[in-house]
Amino acid sequence: MPRVVCPECERHIAAGMVAGRPGKGRLWRHDPTERPELFGDALVSCTGSLEIVDLPSPVQLEFDEPDEPADEVEPVGPLGTLAMF
């Protein structure tokens, strides 16, 4: 899952996609950074939890073309198969 910055606590939090809203995501529930000092052991959520945010654009990976052609491998075995190991 992509991680985006929470607008409240400014931490990087995972965001799940929102159905029907391309490019938007909902932040996962997370605790505020000051939770132990202010709230002790009580379970509280950051006010930015579950907020809808913009997701980062996906990055297309590119493959480099080899400079030299690969050596030809002769098929081994019946039906022209190659041994893997």
Helices and strands as residue ranges (DSSP letters): E 3-5, E 12-17, E 24-27, H 35-39, E 52-54, G 78-80
